[in-house]
Amino acid sequence: MSKKKKQKSRPAEDGWPLGKATRRENGENGLTRFSRSVHGTLVRLLSNLRLSLTLRIALHFSGQLLLTTLPVLAAAMIALCVAQWPAADRALGELAAMAPARDGSYTQEQLAGLPFSEAYLLPQAYEGGLAGLAQRMALLFSDVEKDGQRRVLFYVDTVDGGVAAAWPVDDLLYQMSILFWVLICLDLYRVGYFLTHRDRLNRRVLKPITDMAETAAALSANNLSDRISVEGAKNELKDLALVINGMLDRIELSYNSQKQFVSDASHELRTPIAVIQGYVGMLERWGKTDKAVLDEGISAISQEAASMKELVERLLFLARHDKKTLMLEMEVFDPLEVMSEVHREARLLSTQHRFELSPAQNARVNADKGMIKQLMRILVDNAIKYTPAGGSITLGVRRDSRTCYLSVTDTGAGISAEDLSKVFDRFYRCDEARKSQTSGHGLGLSIARIIVTAHGGHLRVRSKVGAGTTFTACLPLEKT
């Protein structure tokens, strides 16, 4: 038995017949593939039709209008039938007051003046309540056509029992057919009116969209300040115009910042290049024979090349940040280790300043150790540049329940309130720094803020002119 079962379950590739379930599954897959191919073909054909927005809106409203035609017709016909009921009710009351003939039918003389073509006594009167209602409804369409005349049968209770009265509906059906074709023609007329007068829709409703398209088509680097007019636009279209204008504001600001960034970078690179070119020319003239000129030129070129290298590295750092490709190698460590190392380096770097490391509180942070070291070097280097000889620079570490604070405090000239809000801008250097010809490109503090922000913290600055400046990096503690 097991061998037979295995043979029956062999695949179709071996020549064995497929089971019913397999054939059904393959049939469904084939039908699914066919329906998908048909759907894809229709989508491709319709996507090639480039209809204007006004035409599509007109077609949409026309379709919605046609969809409501049948419900309107049904409601109109029901209203027409209900309008006939008072006359039918009065006629049934008059018929109930009459006595039928011996055979149980009503003569034409009796029915004269009544809207009934025939009336006769039923063998048994109907009951009341829901059961009687069902019987009345069954009687209503039990004998729809007789002698070429269409009719409905009404039921009325009389003293002799239940009576069925035939009401001819040919005239009513004729009125309904007229109403039907009138409504159809009116709807078709309105559909045609929508389609032929869609230009009014374009002028009155879609004009703001046309203005948006024209403004967007005319935008370029030379006229980024142009904006979409919101005059005449209402509701959602006005909101859309305001949203697009806000987007254009952000694009213009970003473009201007990028243009300023390129201009500033070019300016910063132009100076060392000019210096290098000058010393190269001097070496070509006198450097071959004068060793002092040779040494001076080599030293100056080396210094300017190092400055250019530093600038390019910082520009690459900013470019990686702007492209969201800045990678952090996170690890848990005590920031006091970094602060102690930076403190030792600073003491070797500048012997004209006093460096102190404030009593530290041990803390643990999850951060990129190299980035944090670069951050503190930038802040210390900035303090050295703007602190006169003999001044003091203090490095501090403290913490609270959630944050670790790494600070660098100097006794330099301080920063004015006007410059304080701009110190983190790229290539920005305050007037005091420019007057003193302090070296630097104005990118250090921008990079410092990027490093702190990338770690989920923020960089604070507090300064007073003539008293000094304090930069504080606020980093989150390791989550335990």
C-alpha positions in Angstrom: 0.0 0.0 0.0 2.8 2.4 0.8 4.3 1.9 -2.7 1.0 2.6 -4.4 0.6 5.8 -2.4 4.1 6.9 -3.4 3.4 6.1 -7.0 0.1 8.1 -6.9 1.9 11.1 -5.5 4.6 11.2 -8.2 4.8 14.5 -10.0 3.3 15.1 -13.5 6.8 15.3 -14.9 7.1 11.6 -14.7 4.0 11.1 -16.8 1.5 10.5 -14.0 -1.8 12.3 -14.1 -2.4 15.3 -11.9 -4.9 15.0 -9.1 -8.1 17.1 -8.9 -6.7 19.5 -6.4 -3.6 20.0 -8.5 -5.6 20.6 -11.6 -7.9 23.0 -9.8 -4.9 24.9 -8.4 -3.3 25.1 -11.9 -6.6 26.3 -13.3 -6.9 29.0 -10.7 -3.3 30.1 -11.3 -3.9 30.2 -15.1 -7.1 32.3 -14.6 -5.2 34.6 -12.2 -2.4 35.0 -14.7 -4.9 35.7 -17.5 -6.8 38.3 -15.5 -3.6 40.0 -14.5 -2.4 40.2 -18.1 -5.7 41.7 -19.2 -5.7 44.2 -16.3 -2.1 45.2 -17.1 -2.9 45.6 -20.8 -5.9 47.9 -20.0 -3.8 49.9 -17.6 -1.1 50.4 -20.2 -3.7 51.4 -22.8 -5.5 53.9 -20.5 -2.2 55.3 -19.2 -1.3 56.3 -22.8 -4.4 58.5 -22.9 -3.4 62.0 -21.7 -6.7 63.6 -20.9 -6.8 67.2 -19.5 -7.7 67.7 -15.9 -10.9 69.6 -16.8 -12.0 66.8 -19.1 -11.4 64.2 -16.5 -13.3 66.2 -13.9 -16.2 66.7 -16.4 -16.2 63.0 -17.2 -16.2 62.1 -13.5 -19.2 64.4 -12.7 -20.9 63.1 -15.8 -20.5 59.5 -14.6 -21.7 60.4 -11.1 -24.8 62.1 -12.7 -25.5 59.0 -14.8 -25.2 56.8 -11.7 -27.9 58.8 -10.0 -30.3 58.5 -13.0 -31.7 55.1 -12.0 -32.4 56.0 -8.4 -34.0 59.3 -9.5 -36.2 57.4 -12.0 -37.2 54.9 -9.4 -38.1 57.6 -6.9 -40.1 59.5 -9.6 -42.0 56.4 -10.6 -42.8 55.5 -6.9 -44.0 59.1 -6.4 -46.2 58.8 -9.5 -47.8 55.6 -8.3 -48.3 57.1 -4.8 -50.1 60.1 -6.4 -52.6 57.7 -7.9 -53.6 56.1 -4.6 -56.1 58.7 -3.3 -58.3 58.2 -6.4 -57.9 54.4 -6.1 -58.9 54.5 -2.4 -62.0 56.5 -3.1 -63.0 54.1 -5.9 -62.5 51.1 -3.7 -64.8 52.7 -1.1 -67.5 53.2 -3.6 -67.1 49.6 -4.8 -67.3 48.3 -1.3 -70.8 49.9 -0.9 -72.1 48.0 -3.9 -73.6 44.5 -3.9 -72.3 42.1 -6.5 -74.5 40.1 -8.9 -75.5 36.6 -8.2 -72.5 35.1 -9.9 -70.3 37.2 -7.6 -69.1 39.7 -10.3 -69.9 43.3 -10.8 -71.5 44.5 -14.0 -70.2 47.1 -16.3 -73.1 49.4 -15.2 -72.0 49.1 -11.6 -68.4 49.9 -12.7 -69.3 52.9 -14.8 -67.6 55.9 -13.4 -65.1 53.8 -11.5 -61.5 53.3 -12.7 -61.9 49.5 -12.6 -62.2 47.3 -15.7 -63.4 44.2 -13.7 -64.4 43.3 -10.1 -65.5 40.0 -8.6 -66.1 38.4 -5.3 -63.4 36.1 -4.0 -64.2 32.7 -2.7 -62.9 33.6 0.8 -62.1 36.9 2.4 -58.5 37.6 3.4 -57.3 37.7 7.0 -56.0 40.8 8.7 -52.4 41.4 9.9 -49.2 40.3 8.2 -50.8 37.1 6.8 -53.5 39.2 5.1 -50.9 41.7 3.8 -49.0 38.8 2.2 -52.2 37.7 0.5 -53.0 41.2 -0.8 -49.5 41.5 -2.2 -49.7 38.2 -3.9 -53.1 39.2 -5.4 -51.7 42.5 -6.7 -49.7 41.0 -9.5 -51.5 37.6 -9.8 -53.2 38.5 -13.1 -51.1 41.2 -14.7 -52.4 41.0 -18.3 -55.9 40.1 -19.6 -57.3 40.7 -23.1 -54.2 42.7 -24.1 -54.6 45.1 -21.1 -52.1 45.3 -18.3 -53.6 45.7 -14.8 -53.1 45.2 -11.1 -55.6 43.8 -8.6 -56.7 45.6 -5.5 -58.4 44.0 -2.6 -61.3 45.5 -0.6 -63.5 44.1 2.2 -67.2 44.4 1.6 -70.3 43.1 3.5 -70.4 40.1 1.2 -66.7 39.3 1.6 -63.4 40.1 -0.1 -63.6 41.7 -3.6 -60.7 41.9 -6.2 -60.8 45.0 -8.4 -58.7 45.2 -11.6 -57.1 48.6 -12.1 -55.7 49.2 -15.7 -52.2 50.6 -15.6 -51.5 51.1 -19.3 -51.9 54.9 -18.9 -49.7 54.9 -15.8 -47.0 52.9 -17.6 -47.2 55.3 -20.6 -46.7 58.3 -18.2 -43.8 56.5 -16.6 -42.1 55.8 -20.0 -42.5 59.5 -20.9 -41.0 60.4 -17.6 -38.2 57.9 -18.1 -37.1 59.3 -21.5 -37.5 62.9 -20.3 -35.1 62.3 -17.4 -32.7 60.4 -19.6 -32.6 63.2 -22.2 -32.1 65.8 -19.4 -29.2 63.9 -17.9 -27.6 63.4 -21.3 -28.0 67.1 -22.0 -26.3 67.9 -18.7 -23.5 65.5 -19.5 -23.0 67.1 -22.8 -23.2 70.5 -21.2 -20.5 69.5 -18.7 -18.2 68.3 -21.5 -18.7 71.2 -23.9 -18.4 73.9 -21.2 -15.5 72.5 -19.3 -13.5 75.6 -20.1 -15.6 77.5 -17.6 -14.5 74.9 -15.0 -10.9 75.7 -16.0 -11.4 79.4 -15.7 -13.3 79.5 -12.4 -12.1 76.5 -10.4 -8.8 75.3 -11.8 -7.2 78.6 -12.6 -5.0 78.4 -9.5 -3.7 75.0 -10.6 -2.8 76.5 -14.0 -1.0 79.3 -12.3 0.9 76.8 -10.1 2.0 74.9 -13.2 3.1 78.0 -15.0 5.1 79.3 -12.0 6.7 75.9 -11.5 7.6 75.7 -15.2 9.2 79.1 -15.1 11.3 78.6 -11.9 15.0 78.5 -12.3 18.1 79.4 -10.3 17.7 83.0 -11.5 14.1 83.5 -10.2 13.8 81.3 -7.1 12.1 84.2 -5.4 9.0 83.9 -7.5 5.9 82.7 -5.7 2.4 81.4 -6.6 -0.3 84.0 -6.2 -3.0 82.9 -3.8 -5.5 85.6 -4.9 -8.7 84.0 -6.2 -7.8 80.6 -4.7 -10.1 79.2 -2.1 -10.1 76.4 0.4 -7.9 73.4 -0.6 -6.4 75.1 -3.6 -5.3 78.0 -1.5 -3.8 75.6 1.1 -2.0 73.8 -1.7 -0.6 77.1 -3.0 0.6 78.1 0.5 2.3 74.7 0.9 4.1 75.0 -2.4 5.2 78.6 -1.6 6.6 77.3 1.8 8.4 74.6 -0.1 9.9 77.2 -2.5 11.0 79.2 0.5 12.9 76.3 1.9 14.4 75.4 -1.5 15.5 79.0 -2.0 17.0 79.1 1.5 18.8 75.8 0.9 20.1 76.9 -2.5 21.3 80.3 -1.2 23.1 78.5 1.7 24.7 76.1 -0.7 25.8 78.9 -3.0 27.2 80.8 -0.1 28.9 77.7 1.1 30.6 77.1 -2.3 31.6 80.8 -2.4 33.1 80.8 1.0 34.9 77.5 0.4 36.3 78.9 -2.9 37.5 82.0 -1.0 39.1 80.0 1.7 40.9 77.9 -0.8 42.0 80.8 -3.0 44.2 82.4 -0.3 46.5 79.4 0.4 46.6 78.6 -3.4 47.7 82.2 -4.0 50.3 82.0 -1.3 51.7 78.7 -2.7 51.8 80.2 -6.2 53.7 83.2 -4.8 56.3 81.2 -3.0 56.7 78.9 -6.0 57.5 81.9 -8.2 59.9 83.2 -5.6 61.7 79.8 -5.4 62.0 79.7 -9.2 63.7 83.0 -9.2 65.9 83.0 -6.1 65.4 79.7 -4.3 68.0 77.8 -6.3 70.8 79.9 -5.1 69.6 81.4 -1.8 69.2 78.8 1.0 67.3 81.2 3.3 64.7 81.8 0.5 64.5 78.1 -0.1 63.9 77.3 3.5 61.3 80.1 3.9 59.5 79.0 0.7 59.4 75.3 1.7 58.2 76.2 5.2 55.4 78.5 3.9 54.3 76.0 1.2 54.2 73.2 3.8 52.2 75.3 6.2 49.7 76.4 3.5 49.4 72.8 2.3 48.6 71.6 5.8 46.0 74.4 6.1 44.4 73.3 2.8 44.4 69.7 3.9 42.6 70.6 7.1 40.1 72.7 5.2 39.4 69.9 2.7 39.0 67.3 5.5 36.5 69.5 7.2 34.6 70.2 4.0 34.5 66.4 3.4 33.1 66.0 7.0 30.4 68.5 6.3 29.6 66.9 2.9 29.2 63.5 4.6 26.9 65.0 7.2 24.8 66.7 4.5 24.5 63.5 2.6 23.5 61.6 5.7 26.5 59.3 5.3 28.3 60.2 8.6 29.0 57.0 10.4 29.6 56.7 14.2 31.5 53.8 15.9 29.6 53.7 19.2 31.2 52.4 22.4 30.7 52.8 26.1 33.5 54.7 27.8 34.3 57.3 30.5 34.6 60.8 28.9 37.2 61.7 31.6 39.6 59.6 29.6 39.2 61.8 26.6 39.3 65.0 28.6 42.5 64.0 30.3 44.1 63.1 26.9 43.0 66.4 25.3 44.3 68.3 28.4 47.7 66.7 28.1 47.9 67.5 24.4 46.8 71.2 25.0 49.6 71.7 27.5 52.1 70.5 25.0 50.5 72.5 22.1 50.6 75.9 23.9 53.0 76.9 26.6 51.6 80.4 26.8 48.3 79.4 28.5 47.4 77.8 31.8 45.3 74.6 31.4 43.3 73.1 34.2 41.1 70.0 34.4 38.3 70.6 36.9 37.4 67.9 39.4 35.6 65.3 37.3 32.7 63.2 38.1 32.9 59.8 36.6 30.3 59.1 34.0 29.6 56.6 31.2 28.5 57.6 27.8 27.7 55.5 24.6 29.4 57.5 21.9 32.1 57.6 19.2 35.3 58.1 21.1 37.2 59.5 18.1 34.4 62.0 17.4 34.2 63.1 21.0 38.0 63.6 21.0 37.7 65.7 17.8 34.9 67.7 19.4 37.0 68.6 22.5 40.1 69.4 20.3 38.0 71.8 18.3 36.7 73.6 21.4 40.2 73.7 23.0 41.8 75.0 19.8 39.1 77.6 19.5 39.8 78.7 23.1 43.6 78.9 22.5 43.1 81.1 19.4 40.9 83.7 21.1 42.6 83.7 24.6 45.6 86.0 24.9 48.9 84.8 26.3 48.8 84.3 30.0 45.1 83.4 30.1 43.7 80.2 31.5 41.6 77.5 29.9 39.6 75.1 32.0 38.3 71.7 30.9 35.5 70.3 33.0 33.4 67.1 33.3 30.2 66.9 35.3 27.0 65.0 35.3 23.5 64.8 36.6 21.0 62.0 36.6 20.6 61.9 32.8 23.3 64.1 31.1 27.0 64.4 30.9 28.4 67.9 30.5 31.8 68.4 28.8 32.9 72.1 29.0 35.7 74.3 27.9 36.0 77.7 29.6 38.5 80.4 28.6 39.4 83.9 29.8 39.5 85.4 26.3 37.9 88.5 24.9 34.4 86.9 24.8 31.8 87.1 22.1 29.3 89.9 21.5 25.6 89.2 21.7 25.3 90.0 18.0 27.9 87.4 17.0 26.8 84.8 19.6 23.9 83.6 17.5 26.1 83.1 14.4 29.1 81.4 15.8 27.9 77.9 14.7 27.3 79.1 11.1 29.7 77.7 8.5 32.6 80.0 7.6 31.5 82.6 10.1 34.2 84.5 11.9 33.4 87.5 14.1 34.9 90.9 13.4 37.3 90.7 16.3 38.7 87.4 15.0 39.2 88.9 11.5 40.9 92.0 12.9 43.3 89.9 14.9 44.0 87.8 11.8 43.4 84.6 13.8 44.0 81.5 11.7 41.0 79.3 11.0 38.3 78.8 8.4 35.2 79.2 10.5 34.2 75.6 10.3 35.3 74.2 13.6 32.2 75.1 15.7 29.9 74.0 12.9 31.5 70.6 13.0 31.4 70.5 16.8 27.7 71.1 16.8 27.2 68.4 14.2 29.1 65.9 16.3 27.1 66.7 19.5 23.8 66.6 17.6 24.7 63.2 16.0 25.0 61.8 19.5 21.6 63.0 20.5 22.9 66.0 22.5 23.2 69.7 22.1 26.0 72.3 22.3 25.6 75.4 24.5 27.6 78.6 24.6 27.8 81.3 27.2 30.0 84.4 26.8 30.6 87.9 28.1 32.7 90.4 26.3 35.9 91.0 28.3 35.3 88.0 30.6 35.5 84.9 28.5 33.5 82.1 26.9 32.2 78.7 27.9 31.2 76.0 25.4 29.4 73.0 26.9 28.6 69.8 25.1 25.6 68.1 26.7 25.6 64.3 26.0 23.1 61.7 27.2 24.5 59.2 29.7 24.6 55.5 28.9 21.2 53.9 29.5 21.3 51.3 32.2 
